[in-house]
C-alpha cells in the first residue's frame, strides 16, 4: 500500500478504522509525503505499529469500561457458603412447600421471600409463627419447632443458617449483632414516648395488643425477646408497618425495647396484678363486682342478728 | 300503754332532784313517747370469761387498726417511692410502695369499722322500743306565737320599714349571686367560630403563617429536637406520625410541644408499597408525593387517633368504635360508624429534599359539626 498523500486518514484505508478508534494522528503511523527522503516503512514495521496501536486502544477501552461500568445488579450469594448450603437444606425441608423452590412464593400459600432479609426470617421462625400451622387470618405465635428453638444451641445454629440462606437470596434488613439485655437502650422514658407515639395504637401502652380487622390482631409483647421486638420493627411482619433505621434509629429502637421490657410480662404492676393491663374497663369491672360484693357482705353481716 | 301528749306526766324541778338516773332515763322515754317493749342486756352477769373474751376481741380490732394506721404513716413517709426500672436494684421495694400504703390504709379503716360493728354486736343490749308518731302541724298556740315573735323582731330592728336598706341589700346579694352563677357557667361556654374563616374549627396548625414553609417533623421523644422527614426515611409499607414545623419555631420548646400536642395537628405520613393500585379523590389527585400519602390522624367519627395501620390490607383502624379507612382509596371509610374520608394533607418535597405541606387541609379535620358542609 502506498502512503496517502493527504494528512487526513484514509476513510477506506486499512488503518482508517484504527485511526478513528484510537484517535491517533495519522502522521504517527504513516510517513508524511513531504518527508520523501525517508525510506518508506517496510510492511513488517507497519504491522508492528498497527498491533501496538490496537493493543493500546483495547487497553484504554477496557480500562475505561472497568472504571465506569456499573456494578452488576444481580443478587450474589455472599457469606459463608457452607452455612448457606445448610440453610438451603433446612429451607427445602421446612419452607419450600409454601415459599417455592426459588423463594418466589406459591400462589395462595405463601409470599415471596426474596428481599425479606435475615431479620424477617429470625422473627417469623424463632417466634414459632413459621412454619405456619394452617392458613388463617394471620400467623400465630406458638412454641418454635425444636429444630429452630432459639433456646437451644442447635436451634440457634439452624436459625442462623436459614437466615443466611434467605439473606443470600435478595438481601434485606438484617438483625443486629447484639442480643438479649445488650439490645435494651438506656433511656426507657424516651422509649416510652416513642412507643406510645408509634406502637401503642395497636399494641396498647403496656404491650398487651388489640384486635384488628377480620380476625387479625396485634399480639401481646410479653413473650417476645429483645431480638424479636427489634426484628419485628425492622421487617414489619404481617399487618405491622415497617420502621426503617432512618425512621426509628437503632438507638431509638433499643430505647423502645427497654421500655417494652420494663412494662411487659408482669413488670411494673404496682397494684400487684395488672388485670390484663388493658385500662380502666377491666379495673372498673373488678372494682364493681368484687368491691360491691364485699360491701354487700359487710352490710349483711352488720344487719344479721347476733 | 302509751302516753299521749295531753297526758304527759307533769314533772317539776323538785321531782327531778329526787330521781335516780334510771328513773330519769325512763322519764326521757316517756317525754318522747317512747315505750321500751324489750330490753335484754348482753351480759347480765358482769365479769364472766365470755364477756372478757368479747371485750378483748373488740380491743384487738381497734389495736389492729391503730397498728395499721401507724404502719401507713411510716410507709407513707419513709418507703422508697421513686421510680426504679425492673432491672435496677431496689425495684422490689419500689414496686411494693403502692400495695403497702394501700393495704395498711385499707386495713386501718376496715379494722376500725369491724371493731365498731363487733362492739355493737357483742355489747349493745337487745332492745325493742316503739315511739309514737304525731301527725299534723304544731298546735295553734305555738304557730301564732312564733309568727308574732318574728313580726316583733322586724319591728324592733326597724327592718320592716327600711325599704332602702332592704332593696340595696337585695341588689348586693343578688348581683353577687349572679356573679357566682356566671363564674360557674362561663367555663362551659366556648365560641369555636371566633375568627370567622380562620376559626379554630376551620384551620389547623398546618396553615402557613406569613407564607413560611410548613415542614413535616417527626417526634424523636427529645423535647426541642427538630427532625425533618425525607422520602428515603420511610420504607415501603410504613407509617410515620408527623407534626407541623416552621423555621420560626426552632429552639422554641413551647411552640414545638404545642405543635405536637395540638388536637388537630397529628398527620400520618404513609408510604404505600409501589405495587398497589390507588384510587385518588377527585380534585385531590396531586395531594400525594409518589407513594407517600398524608392523612389526618383524627377519626372523622368522634376524633380518636385512627392510627392502627395494617400495611398488608392498607387499612387504618380506629380503636374506639372500629371504623376502618382504606388508604388505597383516599382513606374512605369502609367499615364502622365513620361516614367521611380522612382529610388528606397536600404534600411535596422541597429543593433540599424535605417533605413540606403545600397548604393546610382543604376541609376541617375530625368529627362533623353543624356548620360543616359535607
Interface residues (C-beta under 8 A of the other chain):
Chain A: X181 X184 X188 X190 X191 X193 X194 X197 X198 X201 X202 X210 X212 X213 X214 X216 X218 X236 X238 X239 X240 X241 X242 X243 X244 X246 X247 X252 X255 X258 X261 X262 X267 X268 X269 X270 X271 X272 X298 X301 X302 X306
Chain B: X85 X86 X87 X95 X97 X98 X99 X102 X113 X117 X121 X122 X218 X219 X220 X221 X222 X230 X232 X233 X234 X235 X236 X237 X238 X239 X240 X241 X305 X307 X308 X309 X310 X311 X312 X313 X315 X317 X319 X324 X335
